[in-house]
Amino acid sequence: MPEVPHASEEEKVTPAVSFRDPGGYVSVSKDRVIRTVLPDGLGNLNACLSSPVARNFVARGALIATHTLHPGPAATRGEVQVEHPRIPFASYPHEWPPVMLHAAAQLTLELSSALLDEGRGLKDATPTNILFRGPSPVFVDVLSFENRAPLDPIWLAGAQFARTFLIPLLLHRRTGFPVHELFLFQRDGIAPAEAVRRLPRARRWFPPDLGLVTLPAYAARLENDRLYRPRQTRDAGEAQFILAHHFRALRKKLDRLAPRPAASAWSNYEAACPSYSPEQHAAKRQFVERTLREIKPSRVLDVGSNNGEFSMLAADAGASVVSIDRDPETVAALWRSANAGGFAILPLVVDFARPTPPAGWLGREHAGFLERAESFFDCAMLLAVIHHLMVTDQIPLAQIFDAIAALTTRWVVIEYVGPRDPLFHRLARGRDALYRWYSRPAFDECARRSFDIVNFLDIQSSDRAIYLLRRKS
Amino acid sequence: MALLIVAVVPLKAYADPGSGWMLWQIAGAAFLGVVYQCRKFLTRLRKRR
């Protein structure tokens, strides 16, 4: 593994984890993202830096900016170091609902198509080339750019684009396949031969399933060494014509696979299980809104965000918000709202009771959610979620507060839901005796171990209250 | 930066090109190649007239 750039003692640098690309690797510290470009990757870097299309994408925020650093000791080895601005919170495909995977696919394809006109392309096409800034996808792998061989009519990354974008989206469309779970265990997506078995038999022989999965799955049986010989057309115009047609066809397939809004048990949770009267809800909303405007947090974690009502309040108050929920459909709905409304919200499919574990080679390629979130936020919101953690997931209250204290550097807005609350009672399913000890004083005592109680609002005629807590230094 | 501008590096694609998808793409490219050459031929023919 290549050595990481020198870091001062205060600046902790993660080991280089982007080791697959022979062109270079990335090292991330708290505030800086440094990419070391090895001699094999200089052509790729040059393809990116000299591309007018790339400049255009950078200007609209769809491609990460790149600044070449002054030559350091690495220059003697023929290496170059560049710096990228840090995307505030890294997220991975195994935390995205299908609609975010689709947005990442659109960006990848748009970039590939645009680069074709200037004789360039992308040498790989994987969701891990994309991060999200708020709800907007950003292409971050500048070494993916390449100068195309003018006579080459094949997009080598096409198969990867199909495995990691098109086929998972197709399976989701046909069977409700949970795409985020796929990427936790299969970095490179799903091959046609594996996907064809999951497709309903009746659909396999009709487009787009036929061209995306069935025929490539059968064609795989004809594999031989000659298949991978470089191909050349008679003239550059022919290669360009073929690739342009190929990208248009992929675009059409991708458009047909756009995930449709769908309902889940949680999508309409508030309406199906109303925990508040309209007056109570208005009081809660007003308290949270006023609190957020007073404390002015810059980075908010909304745990169990559901429809994102309070995430949007936080975004309106000027915060950059990461909203997590275990239900992909509610996360997808929130992403659609945030994207349409331009809210600084990054919605992720993360179950706070079973947060995303570290993934990839040696567990170091993709940090776990808690590692990324630790001390990242200055405010955590847990509204109408504590009873789910305590009762459904059976996590002790003290441990919930310990976990929250590790995530926020300052504030917590949290809702107490007591055992006399109808929803608490419903979740307990006859096990109410387990929670006889639980009450407001017990909640306060647990909270005071790590936090000061700054303010609270009793919700009238209910066993609920909203607290503002400040972390003890 | 001068080094970057003059560097000519062979392509080093490392993503798995697949097998079935590759064959499917080659077949598509062959078909489109014929379409392109036919169009080119017809365009030339029209110009001669």
Interface residues (C-beta under 8 A of the other chain):
Chain A: R20 D21 P22 G23 P39 D40 G41 L42 G43 N44 L45 N46 L49 S50 T68 G78 V80 K123 D124 A125 T126 E146 A149 P153 I154 W155 L156 A157 G158 A159 Q160 A162 R163 D188 A191 P192 A193 G211 L215 P216 A217 Y218 A219 A220 R221 L222 E223 L227 Y228 R231 T233 R234 G237 E238 F241 I242 H245 H246
Chain B: M1 L3 L4 I5 A7 V8 V9 L11 K12 A13 Y14 A15 D16 P17 G18 S19 G20 W21 M22 L23 W24 Q25 I26 A27 G28 A29 L32 G33 Y36 Q37 K40
